[in-house]
Amino acid sequence: MPVVHWPEPSAENELEDQWFNLHWKTGALATWADGRPFAWVDDEITDAGTDWVATYHHGHTLLQPVNASEGITHHDLEALKAWFRGA
């Protein structure tokens, strides 16, 4: 599977993240995917990030937030399985 190489932080990206109330990974992932489908499972996914990706990324996506104290659950795996079937 491809691996995302995180970009160096920049003032421009930081300002955009603050403006849209995004986690710093959100824009980096959407830019890296460049319109391709991607699934992101993380404990730092926010509603603002989900909305931003739905608006600005024109590919099939799944942003699956997980509870940091629980980790990935069967519910999360089922969501991934359903997404992969539809991707």
C-alpha positions in Angstrom: 0.0 0.0 0.0 1.2 3.5 -0.7 2.5 5.5 2.3 2.0 9.2 2.8 5.2 11.1 3.4 4.1 14.1 5.5 5.1 17.5 4.2 7.0 19.9 6.3 4.8 22.4 8.1 4.3 25.8 6.4 2.7 29.0 7.6 0.3 28.9 4.7 -0.9 25.4 5.5 -1.2 26.2 9.2 -3.3 29.3 8.4 -5.6 27.2 6.2 -6.0 24.6 8.9 -6.9 27.2 11.5 -9.3 28.9 9.1 -11.2 25.7 8.4 -10.6 24.2 11.9 -8.8 21.2 10.4 -6.3 18.8 11.8 -3.0 19.2 10.0 -3.2 15.8 8.4 -6.5 16.5 6.6 -5.2 18.8 3.8 -2.0 16.8 3.4 -4.0 13.5 2.9 -6.4 15.1 0.4 -3.5 16.7 -1.5 -1.5 13.4 -1.5 -4.6 11.5 -2.8 -5.1 14.0 -5.6 -8.6 12.9 -6.4 -7.9 9.2 -5.9 -10.0 7.2 -3.4 -8.6 7.0 0.1 -9.6 5.8 3.6 -8.3 7.4 6.7 -8.8 5.8 10.1 -7.6 8.0 13.0 -8.5 9.3 16.4 -8.0 12.9 15.3 -10.6 13.1 12.6 -13.1 15.9 13.2 -16.5 16.8 11.8 -14.8 19.9 10.2 -12.3 17.7 8.5 -15.0 15.3 7.2 -16.9 18.2 5.8 -13.8 19.8 4.2 -12.8 16.5 2.5 -16.4 16.1 1.2 -16.2 19.6 -0.3 -12.7 19.8 -1.6 -11.7 16.2 -2.5 -13.3 14.8 -5.6 -12.7 11.1 -5.0 -14.3 8.3 -3.0 -13.3 8.7 0.7 -13.9 7.2 4.1 -12.9 9.2 7.1 -13.4 6.8 10.0 -12.9 8.4 13.4 -11.8 6.0 16.2 -11.8 6.4 20.0 -8.2 6.7 21.1 -8.9 4.7 24.3 -10.5 1.9 22.4 -8.5 1.7 19.1 -10.0 0.2 16.0 -13.1 -1.8 16.7 -15.2 -4.3 14.8 -17.5 -1.4 13.9 -14.5 0.4 12.3 -13.5 -2.8 10.4 -17.0 -3.2 9.1 -17.1 0.4 7.9 -13.8 -0.2 6.1 -15.0 -3.5 4.6 -18.1 -1.7 3.2 -16.1 1.2 1.9 -13.7 -1.2 0.1 -16.6 -3.0 -1.5 -17.9 0.3 -2.9 -14.5 1.8 -3.8 
